[in-house]
Amino acid sequence: MSLIVAVVLGVVQGVFMFVPVSSTSHLVLTQTLLREQGVALPAPDSPEMVLFDLVVHVGTLVSVVVVMGAGLRELGAGVRRREPVAVRLVGLMLLSVVVTGAVGIALQDGLTAVFGTPTLIAGALLLTGGMLWSTDAMTPSADRGPLRFAWRDEARIGVGTAVAIGLAQAAALTPGLSRSGTTIFVALLLGMPRQLAARYSFFVAIPTILGATGVQTLQVALGEGFGDVGWGAMLTGFVVAAAVGTVALWAVLRLLEQARFRVFAWYVWALAALVLVSGVGLEAHG
């Protein structure tokens, strides 16, 4: 993989990791289009390309630390002081990660197969759009709105909520389902306020993505090696994704607070239609 291609894919990941339109689907479709134009790239569903995708995902975790560092420090300080709410919240987040890992490992082969199937990605994008559209309609029970829920604070989040978010995150391993969009949707559905839903979603992404990257790295290293994706390309994609992701995350948090996710719903529906009508990449994988 050339460094220019790594930059392009890093930008795609940085923008779409936090914009709730599925960064993985955009990476897969971008890789497919590049392959169709004659660019030498491994197949999107190859172990080394899946590893590259995970590495640029790790790059965007730097963005979480930069933009949401105050929240992370606050939570860490609460744990060090053994504050019950903070300790309980961290425990629930870890439970979500464990659920995601268990389900992800069980369904790994099936989910990986979707990486090279743009038609299935299109269907997942349609579902993502539906969730994003519904997200804006969710309002506290005291407000007037089409959907009302008894919204919870940190002390009222239970094991069931943590498990549900973990399952949502596992489902979002499917390209086309936005991880942030799906987990935030489920968190809001179960009663979290918007700010807490965002923090919970992005905080649990840190150990989830780090764990998945470690497992995939080991699998590739013990398999056929890193192929055409060198460490230079991975480092370049990592740095670019981190820089671009910082700007994207800041913008997305503002839009979530203002309940303006529907703009993303229109986008993913249009993208799904484009994929279905054009048949982009239907013969490019493998």
C-alpha positions, 0 to 999 in steps of 0.5 A: 500500500502506498503512503498516498493511499494510506492518507486517503484511507486515514482521512476517510476513517477520521471523518467517518469514525465519529460521523455516525454513518459507519466508518467501516462501510466507507473504508470498504467502499473506498478500498473497493473503488480504489481496487477497481481503478487498478490500485494495488490493495489487498481485498477488503475482507483479507486479514491484512486489510482488516488489520489496517482498518483496525489500526486507523480505528485506533488512530481515532481513539487519540481523538477521543482522548483529545476531545473528551479527555476532561470526561475521562480524567473526571471518571478516572479521578472518581475511580481513584477516590472510590466513588460508588457511581464512578466505580459502578459506571466503569464496571458497567462499561467493562461489561459492555466490552466483554459482551461485545468481545464474546459476541464478536468472536462468536460471529467473527467469520460471518461478520468478516464475510460482509466486508467484501459484500457491498449489497449487504453494506447497503442494507446495513446503511439503510438501518443506520439511517433509520436509527439516526432519524429516530435519535433526533425524536427522542426527548426526555419524558418531561418534554414534548416530543414524539418519543418520550423516555424516563431518562437516567443519570449515571447512578440509575444505569443498570446491568441490562443497559450495559449488556444491551449496549454491548450487544449493539456494539457487537452488531455494529461490527457489521460494515454499514452499521455505525458503531457510534450511531447504533450504541448512542441510539440504544443508549438513548432508547434505554433512557440515557441523556444525550451527553452521557450516551455519547460519553458511554459510547465513545469511552467503551470504544477504547478497550473494544477497538484496542482488544480487537486490534490486538487479536487481529494483529496476532492472527495476521502475524501467525498467518501469512503476514502483513502482505502488501500493507506495510508498517509505514502505511499503517503508521501514516493512516494512524496519524492522519485518522487521529488528526482528522478525527479530532475535528470530526468528533468535536463537530459530531458532539455539537450536532448530537446535543442539538438533536441534528442527526437526521442530516446523517440519515439522509446521507446514509440512505442516499449512499445505500441507494447509490450502492444498490443502483450502481452495484459498486464493487459487486465483483471486486472482492475476493 
